[in-house]
Amino acid sequence: MPELNYSGAVNAALRRCLEEIPETLLYGEDVAKPGGVHGVTRRLWKDFGDRVFDTPISESAILGSAIGAAMLGRRPIVEIMWADFFLVALDQMVNQAANVRYISEGRLTAPLVVRTQQGNSPGACAQHSQNLEALFTHTPGLRVAMPSTPQDAFDIMVSAVYSDDPVVVIDNRTLYFGDKQEVVTDAAPAPIGGSHLRRTGDTATVVTWGAITHQVLAAADRLAEEGVQVTVLETPWLNPFDHDALHQSLASTGGRLAVVHEANTTGGFGGEVIVRALEAGVLSGRPLRIGTDDSRIPATPELAAALIPGADRIFTELKQFLTR
Amino acid sequence: MTTDRLAADLRAMWRIRAFEEKIQALHKNGDVRGSVHLCIGQEAGPVGACDALGEPDALFATYRGHGWAIGRGTPLRPLFAELLGRATGVNGGRGGSAHFSAPEYGFYGENSIVGGGASHAVGAALAGKYDGTDRLAMTVFGDGAMNQGAVHEAMNFAAVFGLPVLFLCENNRYSELTPIRDMVRNEQLTDRATALGMPATRIDGNDPAVVRETVADLAEAAREGGGPAFVELTTQRLVGHYIGDVQQYRTKEDLEADALVEPIVVATKKLAESGVDTDAIEREVREEVETAARQALADPAADVSKVKEHLYA
C-alpha cells in the first residue's frame, strides 16, 4: 500500500484512470509539462502522451470542449485552476453540462470530471479565496464532491471518473502537501456518494466537508478533553448528499445538529442540510451553523482569519451551543 | 451547376421554409407554445453546408436551428412533435424549439446561449482525434455570436490544436435586434478568424451551390490536417428574431430588398428560366410537411409521469 500525501493521491488516481480507461483525457491550464500550478498532475504527460495536454487560458473552451468530447464518447478530466475561475465560464457548467442528459432524455451524456481547488490560504486575494460549492449543489444535473484526506482524494477521483454524470471535484490547496498516509489504490471503483463517521459522541452531530473537517476534528478533540463528546460526520459528497447517514446519526445524538463549512454562511449548503433534517423531523432544539462571515475575503492573513472559522472559533461556538 | 442539382436544392430549401411556415401557423393557433426563432430566408446555408458532413461528423447549431437539423436529415415528424410538446419529439418535448438535439442524425444540438455551442464542436473534433474517426465538427452561429468571448476562445482552441472544426457564421446583419455594423468597429468578421491563424472566407450564403462548394473544400482541407476554418455566410432573415418580434428596427426598404435576394426566390427564378415546374416542387414539399405536422399533432403528449427521469445516470 503506497504512502501518499493528498496531491500524490490525486495524481495516483488520475494515473489509474488514465491507465484503466482509454477514453480518458486530462487537460487544462499548465497541467501537462508544468505538472499543474500545485504539482498535482506531475509527470502524467510523460506517461500518457497526447492524452494529457496544456491548454490556452480559456476556461469556457476547456469546459465546453470537455462537454463536446464527452458527448462523443470521451471521458475528459479537466482542471479549472482555481474555483474562482469557474465564474468566467459558468455557462458551460450550468447551462451546458448540467442540461445534456436531461434535455436529450438520455440520448446524450456528458461524463466529464472537473477538478478544481478552492478556499483561502494565507495571502490569497479575494479572487483566489472563495468557497463556491453551493453554486454547483444548486445546479441539478451536476455531482459535487469535496474530499479532505488522501484516501478520499483517491477514491473520489476514481469514482468521479467512472461516473456517467458530470462531476465537480473540489480540493483545497492547503491539503495538497499534508502528511503522507497509506492509501488503498487497488480497490474496485465505488459508486459515487457516501460519508464517513470520523468520531462518535452522544451530545451532537457535527456535519462538515472539505478542508475544514480537520479544524472540526481538532475542536472536537478539545471538547472531548472537557468531557463533551460529539459525533463528526464528514460528507465529502455534497451531491449525492448522504442525508440518511446524517439523520441516522442525529437519532443517536439527541437530534442536536451543527453544520460547519468554510463557505460563507448565507446561501451556503449548510442551510440546505439543516432544512432537510428539519423536514425529516430529526432535529431537536435549534441547530448551529458555522461558516465564514458574509464578507469579501481580504488578502492579509490576520484579516482573513478574523472571518474564516478555525478550530478555536469552532470549539468556542460548539461549546456554547452544547453547554448552554 | 446542373438544373437537377438546383431543383434538389430548391426542394430542400422549401422543406425548411414550409416547416418554418407551418410552425408559424401552429404557434399562431397555440399548438406551439413559447419562444420560437425561425430561419426563414436563411435556408441555403444548411442545404449547402450539411452535404460536407458524413456519418461520424457532428453539427452544433443555435436556437435558430430547425433548418440545420433538417439539413442533417432529421425527419420532420419528430421535429414537429418536439415543438408541439409530444412524447415522440426528438427529445420528448424537453428541448422545445430552441434547445433540441438529434444525435442519431449527427445533430448534436441547438443552443439557447449565443455562442454556447462553439466549444462543444471543438470537443467533438477533439474526441475524433482519439477515437479513430477523425470526425469533422461543424458549428454554426450568427453574427451576434462573434462578439461572445466563448466563441473567440473556441476558435483559438481549435486553431492551436489544429482540430478539424468548421466555424460557420450566418451573418443576417442583425445580432438579435441590433445591426451588427453598430456593434463592431471592423465589419470584416473574417479578419478575426484570420488573426487566429485559420483560413476564412465570406461567401454568398443565399446560394446553396456556393455554400456547398466552399464548405466542401474547407472540410476536405480540415480533414487532411489543415485545422479549423471560418466561413461567413451573408444572408438575411425575412422574419423577426423571434415570433412576435415586430422588427421596428428595420425599414420597409430593407425588408423589401431582402425579399428579392432570398434563396428561394433566386433559385425559383433560375429554375423557371430552365422550364422547371417550381410550383410542383413547392406543392409536393408542402404536402409532405402537412402530413408530418398532422401525424405529430396526433402523437401522444409528453409524458408528465417521466418528467424527473434522466437527470442523472
Interface residues (C-beta under 8 A of the other chain):
Chain A: E23 L25 R51 F53 T55 P56 S58 S60 A61 I62 L63 G64 S65 A66 I67 G68 A69 A70 M71 L72 G73 R74 P76 A89 D91 Q92 N95 Q96 N99 R101 Y102 I103 S104 E105 G106 R107 L108 T109 P111 P140 G141 R143 S163 D164 D165
Chain B: A58 F60 N91 G92 R94 G95 H99 F100 S101 P103 E104 Y108 G109 N111 S112 I113 G116 G117 A118 S119 H120 A121 V122 G123 A124 A125 L126 A127 G128 Y130 D131 R135 A137 G149 A150 E153 A154 N156 F157 V160 F161 E309 H310 L311 Y312 A313
